[in-house]
């Protein structure tokens, strides 16, 4: 006689038996609208310039940037975040090119808005590091330290210039105390109440930024540990979150994404505004490098990494694979 009851009655594997079953019960899904494409535009180049540490990513010309924006729209991507790379000779101590209406970032904003209108959210990195000859995110004092309040004055001007150039969203990434409140006031004073602020709320002093510094031609010597957050800390991020929301942030970000999924989950559980995560250059470079060596399946690793970020609580993800993955999903 057959004896029953010696095997498990509950079998979770039943819900994994086939691709269609796994798809039906999936708790997390990726959609093209989840993605924002970070893009670099470089002044004074006739052709796109490959970034050696980020295979497949380039410093765009103005024309190639417009093409990339159109491709993002066609793929269903929600936004594009622009970073300007000025000519070296235009860098100075206070990042003048960052507030010049004819600076490369402002010109690029106007180009992209003229090309795609409101079909793509045009976002702008609001920081001075690309434009300063010392590579820091703010103005330095006589001792060579970043002067928080002097930097806020520059951010206010930068926000107004970027809004006038067509930014739908500005992304203050410098981690200065009080930056969200100052920028909100500056935008409102010129009648730009409809321009949203994406706060870089938890931006860590990460070792994974290395390729990005090549991408923006950074002049930085040293590090940014006096203003970016210590990777050891979580409660500090929650304090920053409370301050950013109080000052008027419309969206909040955790950066980097992959190494800080615990922070992302904690932030997502705590707020009722959209949460964004930035899958940064080092995260991108590691997967591309391992795939190039044949050590991992590139496409599966990309989707798995993005699914993990989404599962942890990100409503939107900045990723250099935005257009590629959006096309795959469609």
N, C-alpha and C positions, 0 to 999 in steps of 0.2 A: 504494500500500500504506500502511495506517495504521501510523504509528510510535508505539511505546509506550515508556514509561520517561521521558518528558519532564515528567511530572507527579508530584506527591508520592505516594508509596505509603502513607505514614502520614497519615491525615486525622483529627485530633481532632474536627473538626466533625461527624463521624458520630454522636458522642455528645451532640450538641446539636440534633438534627434536629426534635424534637417535645417538647411539654410532658411527655409520659409518659416519654420517654427521659431528659430532663433530671432529672425527679423520681427515676427509678430510680438514676441514678449520682451524685446529690447527695451530697457529702461531709459537709455540715453541715445539720442539720435543727433547726427550732424546734418546741418542744412546750409546751403550756400549763404543764406542771410546771416549766419553766425559769424562770418569772417570779415575782417578788416585787413587790407593789404598795406603794410609799411613800404614806402617807396622813397628812394633817394634821388635827388636831382642836383646835378653838378654844373656849376657855372663854367662857361668857356670851353666846353668840349664839343667836338663835331660828331662823335659817335659814342654810344653807350660804353662805359668802362667796366669790364668785369671786376668783381670783388673776389680776390683770390681765396680768401678764407670762407667765402659763402658761395660755393658753386651754383651757378644758375641765377644769381642776383647781380644786378648791375647798378652803377651810378648812371642815372638816365640823363639824356639830353632833354631839352624842353619838348622836342617832338616825340621822342620815344616815351616820355612820361605820359603825354596825352594818349598815345596808343595803348599804354598799359592801363590807363583809366577806362578807356572804352572797352577793353577786354574784360576788365573787372565787372563792368556793368553787364556785359553780355553773359558773363558766367553767373550772375546773380549775387555777387559780393555786395555787402552793405556799404562799406566805406573804404577810403584810402587815406592813410596818414602820411603826410609829406614831411620830409627832412631835407633841408637845404645844405648844399656843400659849396661855400663861396670860394672864389680864388684866394690863394694864400695871402696875396698882397692886400686883400681887403679885411683881413682879420686885425683886430686891435684889442686893447685892454678892456673895453666896455661892450664889445660886440656890436659896433655901429651898423654893420650890414644886416643884423637881425631886425632892425627897426627902420631901415631904409625902404621906403615904398617901392623902390626899384631894385631892392635886393633880390637875390635868386629865389628865396622862399616865397616872397610876396608875388613875384612875377609868375612863379609856378602855380600858385594858388589861383591867380587870375586865368592862367592858361587852362587849368583843369576845369574850373567852373564854366569857362566859355565852351569847353568841349563837351561836358556831360551835364551841365546845368544842375538840376536837383535829382537826377537819376542815381547819383552816388553821393553819399555823405563825404564831403571834402573836409578833412581834418588836418590840423596843423600842429606840429611839435612846437611848443612854446618854451624854449630854453635857449640859453646863450652859448652853450658849449661848442656848437659848430662854428660860432662866429668870433670867439675870443682867441687871442694869440697865446694865452696860457692854458686854454682847453677846459677851464672850469665852467660851471653852470651859472656863475654870477660874477659880480664886480668884486675885485680884491681890495682889501684895505692896505694900510701902510706896512703891515706885518705879513702881507701875503695870504691872509685868511679871507674866505668868502664873506663879504659884508651882506648879511641877510636883508637889511632894510633898504640899503642902496640898490640891491638887486631887485627888490620888489618894485621900485620905481621903473626900472628897465622893463620888467615883465608887464607892468601896466601899459606902457607905451607899445610894447610888442603885441599885446593882445588887441589893442585898438587898430594897429596897422594890419594885422592878420585878418581881423574881422572886415575891415574896409576892402581887403583884397579878395574876400569871398569865402573865408572859412565858415563852414556850418558849425564846426566844433573846434575848440582850442584845447590842447593837451599840455598843461603845465607839468613838466617833468623834472624840474630842478630841485624839488624837495626843500624849498624855503618855507620857513614858518610864516603862516598867514597869507600864502600866495593865492589861495582860492578866493578869499574875501576881497583882496586888493584887485584881482583880475575881474571879479564880478562887478565891483564898483566902477572900474575903468570902462568896461563894456557898456554898462547901463548909462553912464554919463554921456556916451555918444549915440545913444538910441539903439544899441545892439542887444536889447534884452532877449532876442530870440537866438543869439549865439550860445550854444551849450558849452559847458566846461566838463571835460573828462579829466578827473583828478588822478594823477599818479599817486595814489594814497599810500600804498606799501611798495616802495621802490627800494630794493635792497642793494647794498654795495657788493655786487656779485662778481665772481671770477668769470662768469659766462658772457660778459659784455665784450670780450676781446675782439671778435670779428666786427662788431658794430663800430668800433673805433677806427678800423680801417675804412669802413663804409662811409663814415662822415669826415674822414681825413683829420681826426682829432689831433690837437696839439698838446694834449694833456701830459704833464709830468707829475708823477705821484699818484694819489688816489682821491676819492670823494667821500671818504669815511666820516668826515665831520658833518655831512648833510644827508647822505644816503643812509639807509637803515642797516643796523648790524644784523647779519644773517642769523644770529643766535636768538633774536627776539621776536616774540609773537604779540605779547600784550602791548608793546609799543605801537604795533600796527593798528590795534584796535583804538588806541588813543588818537592816532593820526586820522583814523576813519571818522571818529566822532567830531574832530575839529573840521575836517573837510566838509562833512554834511552840514554842520552848523554854519559854515561860511558860504554855503550855496552850491556845492558840487552837484551836478546833474547825473553824472556817472562816476564810478570809482574803479580803480585798477589795481591789480596785483602784478608786480613785475620783479623777477622772472616768473614764469608760470610753473613749469615742470618741477623744479626743486622746492617749490613753495605751495604745493597743493593743500597742505594743512592750513596755511594762512588763507588761501583762496576759499576753502570750505568754511572757515570761521567767519570771514567777511560776508560771504554769501548768506549765511544763516542769520546775520545780524542786521541786514539792511533791507529796505524796500525800494531801492533804486537799482538800476541795472549795474551788474558787475562785469568788468572786462578783465581779461588776462592777456599778457603779452608773452608769446612764445618767442624768446629772444634769439639773437644771432648765434650764441653758443649752443643752444638747444638744436637749432637748425643745422649748424655745422657738424655736430656730433653724429646726427643721423645720416647726413649726406656722406660724411667721411667713412662711416662704418659700412654704408651701402656700397660705396665705391670700392671698398676692399672685399666686398662679397660676403661680409659677416652677418648682415641682416637683410631681410626683405624690405626694400625701401618703402614701397607703397603701403604695406601693412603696418610698418613702424610709424609712418606719418599719421595714418588714420588712428592707430592705437594711442599715440601721444595726444592727439587732438581730442579724442573721445575721453581720455582721462581728465583733461582740463575742463571739458564740458561737464563731465560727471561730477567734478569737484565743486561746480557751482557757477562757472563762467557763463554769462548770457552771450557774450561776444568774445572773439579771440583775434588778436593781432597775430598774424602768422605770415611768413614769407611764402608759404605755400597756398595762400588764400585762393588765388585764381585757379591754380592747378587742381586743388581739391574740390573747389566749387564745380568745376567742369566735370570731374569724376562723379560727384554726387548727382548732378543733373542727368 
